[in-house]
Amino acid sequence: MSEIWVLVDTTADGSIRNVTYEVLTAAVKLKEKNSGTVAAVFLGESAGAIESDLGKYGADKVYKIENPGLKEFNPSAYASALSESIKKHSPDIVLGGNTLQNQDFLPRVSALTSGGLVLDAVDLDISASSTLAIKRYRYSGKSISGMTFHDVKPMIATVRPNTFKPNESSGAGEVVQEAVEIPAQDNVKILETKLVPKDRPELTEADKIVSGGRGVASTENFQLIFDIADSIGAGAGASRAAVDSGYVPYEMQVGQTGKVVAPNLYIAVGISGSVQHYAGMGSSKVIVAINKDPDAPIFQKCDYGICGDLFEVLPALTEEFKKLS
């Protein structure tokens, strides 16, 4: 029986990222077509008792690839460990969230296993020839292309976060301990890891996001973005123009050259709505635009628009949101 592997993504504190449950949900749908087994795959120093949570979302099996050499993320070590397990168990499909970590090491896995790889899928299916069929955005979200793997295994793909809604389903969560050897890595050596404390939800995990653009005009004015984001429990983002202007750090950038997000609610403040920015947030469920320029392109792409001065609109909205909390 073929296996569909789903990589377990975790946060810095070890908790499972929501995208893992989303991809498990997608894998369960694929399982209905190829009668395979859905297996969650953990790579790290210690997984703990994660099998029950993963089983709730359809994991029939949980591979725990544990090794002290996997404590810190190292693309070479992670690729070596996962590739060794893939060669041993021969899964047909390997899926993961389209996170920075997976984007980093999965191309190495593809090369080591002679597998195929597609990044940032927005739809998954099994084709008539029993191969993985994928849809992904092209041309900054202006079109959707279809791709199908041919005569290659494993078929590896990453899935855009917030594309699938996590659904609980039955799974056994049977545990399989995997012992792997981590070879000495000459090309990558982790010297130090620094974690930046965050007061707001991570952008790729956030259900709601408020982003500011060049129109916010300064670092000090971005406090308006933070205030309204905090009033609704949202993540705080920015356009490339705001980042390039030095208002906020790059880690807040949303767009083609920043983070790709797909929250249920995205509020764009003082953002014109360039194609590059839209490519990073266009799949949001509801888009709200606040801009004083009635001809701003963002108004052609949003669900709701407020044409007005953000310095007047934001404080008023923030106060109303606080009343609802």
Sequence and secondary structure as in RCSB ss.txt:
>XXXX:A:sequence
MSEIWVLVDTTADGSIRNVTYEVLTAAVKLKEKNSGTVAAVFLGESAGAIESDLGKYGADKVYKIENPGLKEFNP
SAYASALSESIKKHSPDIVLGGNTLQNQDFLPRVSALTSGGLVLDAVDLDISASSTLAIKRYRYSGKSISGMTFH
DVKPMIATVRPNTFKPNESSGAGEVVQEAVEIPAQDNVKILETKLVPKDRPELTEADKIVSGGRGVASTENFQLI
FDIADSIGAGAGASRAAVDSGYVPYEMQVGQTGKVVAPNLYIAVGISGSVQHYAGMGSSKVIVAINKDPDAPIFQ
KCDYGICGDLFEVLPALTEEFKKLS
>XXXX:A:secstr
  EEEEE  B TTS B HHHHHHHHHHHHHHHHH  EEEEEEEES   S HHHHHHBT SEEEEEE GGGSS  H
HHHHHHHHHHHHHH  SEEEEE  HHHHHHHHHHHHHHT EEEEEESEEEE TTSSEEEEEEETTTTEEEEEE  
S SSEEEEE TTSS    B    EEEEE       SS           SS  TTT SEEEEE GGG STTTHHHH
HHHHHHTT EEEE HHHHHTTSS GGGBBSTTSB    SEEEEES    HHHHHHHTT SEEEEEES TT GGGG
T SEEEES HHHHHHHHHHHHHHH 
